[in-house]
Amino acid sequence: MIKITNLHKSYGSTVVLKGIDLEIAEGEVVAIIGPSGSGKSTFLRCINFLEEAQVGTIEIDGIKVDLENYTKKHVSDIRKKTGMVFQNYGLFKNKNALHNVSEPVRLTRNTSRQEAEQLAYKILANVGLQGKEHNYPVALSGGQQQRVGIARALALDPYVILFDEPTSSLDPELVEEVLNVMKSVINSKRTMIVVTHEMDFAQSVADRVVFMADGVIIEQGAPKDIFQNPQNERTQKFLRSYLHKSK
Amino acid sequence: MKFDFEYMLSLFPEIIKFLPIVLYIGTLSFLLAIVIGFVFSIIIKNKVKILYPILKVIISYSRGVPTLIQIFILYFGVPQIFPSFSSMNAITAVIIALSLRNGAYLSEVFRSAFLAVDKEQYEACLSVNMTKWQALRTVILPQVVRISIPPAGNYYIMIIKDTSLAFTIGVIDMMARAKLEAAVSYKFLEAYLMVGIIYWMISIVLSFLQSKLEHAVEKPYRKEELK
């Protein structure tokens, strides 16, 4: 289980997150939607300590951290439980696809080089990148790079994978291949938190949709309820503008 | 017009004999400059207390005072205050002066190379639970090195050429040899042209090696060579 309580985050005097509470069951897929600047990406990055939140608690699979009092060990324990997929892929530019996936395993899981590479070959094949193992990021399309990013996260077998707008940098025709890989991850019952602008994706595959605005969770529920019968005015307005755009 | 071509050619073996000392001073200074530059860049990057303002003065001095004057200050001047330095030999003085001066310049090269590596590269390392040191070693530094090679290579060539100042404090190098020959024969043009051509050739060879090295480290970043 993932349990986040009362998460507050500010940059100097600018308050970005104003008390987020969120509970996620194992295997659940949660899509976070909301307007730009609502704090949804920041929230995601606070979960694995890429951003430091100042107040609140984070609990993932039995590891509980009080944000007002924690150590490096806590950060490392939480990061072991989390994988992340970045908007701009975040692949190591000096490493080929294979080593992007195998090196983190080798370095952080006490695995031999050979074992780590075997695992990487297998996982890259699972995301449809057989034959691309020795390509460097520059020689991969955006969709392929993002699939390597997902493979890298999967290789570490984390409790939860955090997706930070995984398709926002992609050309429309490449979005599909990444979403398909994400769907296959969902089928493997992995817990996922996905910050996304892909409303169709959120609607069709998420177990729950969370709508954030101005640093708070405005509304959350089953995709069907949020998209077809939003209760809050902010949510209605956001979804209306979104439907308008896609027409 | 008087130009003794044969005499000039005959100087080549005489002068080239001192190539090892030139390469020794130049290469050692360059390697030390890399270490100094790297340490400086880390101090600058982290704005380390006390050291940072001191460093800014050192860097400003190194960049602002001509190389020759720095060598003189170090070799003739410093022993006046610290007598223990009077045992320092001329070659050591040149190496210290050149490495400090170029270390100051290289610190800027490394600093900007660190800045040029995308922040997301570091975040990606942290997201897979690498330690700071693992991130630096496996992802950040290789990219910093790649970015630094072209400018650092230029500094190496500059240092090699600057070693020709060493003769002014009594180091017997290629320049000193050429000057001696010229003084004996009064054929200044031939002697200085010869030593100039040798330096020129060295820099051509080094530029060539540098471009080979650049080509090799750029490999992961080129599209066309990958299938």
Chai-1 contact restraints between the chains, C-beta under 6 A:
chainA,res_idxA,chainB,res_idxB,connection_type,confidence,min_distance_angstrom,max_distance_angstrom,comment,restraint_id
A,N48,B,S127,contact,1.0,0.0,6.0,A-B,restraint_1
A,L50,B,E123,contact,1.0,0.0,6.0,A-B,restraint_2
A,S76,B,N129,contact,1.0,0.0,6.0,A-B,restraint_3
A,R79,B,N129,contact,1.0,0.0,6.0,A-B,restraint_4
A,K80,B,N129,contact,1.0,0.0,6.0,A-B,restraint_5
A,M84,B,S127,contact,1.0,0.0,6.0,A-B,restraint_6
A,N88,B,E120,contact,1.0,0.0,6.0,A-B,restraint_7
A,G90,B,E120,contact,1.0,0.0,6.0,A-B,restraint_8
A,G90,B,A124,contact,1.0,0.0,6.0,A-B,restraint_9
A,F92,B,V139,contact,1.0,0.0,6.0,A-B,restraint_10
A,N94,B,P142,contact,1.0,0.0,6.0,A-B,restraint_11
A,N94,B,Q143,contact,1.0,0.0,6.0,A-B,restraint_12
A,N94,B,P220,contact,1.0,0.0,6.0,A-B,restraint_13
A,P104,B,V128,contact,1.0,0.0,6.0,A-B,restraint_14
A,L107,B,M130,contact,1.0,0.0,6.0,A-B,restraint_15
A,L107,B,Q134,contact,1.0,0.0,6.0,A-B,restraint_16
A,T108,B,N129,contact,1.0,0.0,6.0,A-B,restraint_17
A,N135,B,L226,contact,1.0,0.0,6.0,A-B,restraint_18
A,Y136,B,P220,contact,1.0,0.0,6.0,A-B,restraint_19
A,V138,B,Y221,contact,1.0,0.0,6.0,A-B,restraint_20
A,V138,B,K223,contact,1.0,0.0,6.0,A-B,restraint_21
A,A139,B,K223,contact,1.0,0.0,6.0,A-B,restraint_22
A,A139,B,L226,contact,1.0,0.0,6.0,A-B,restraint_23
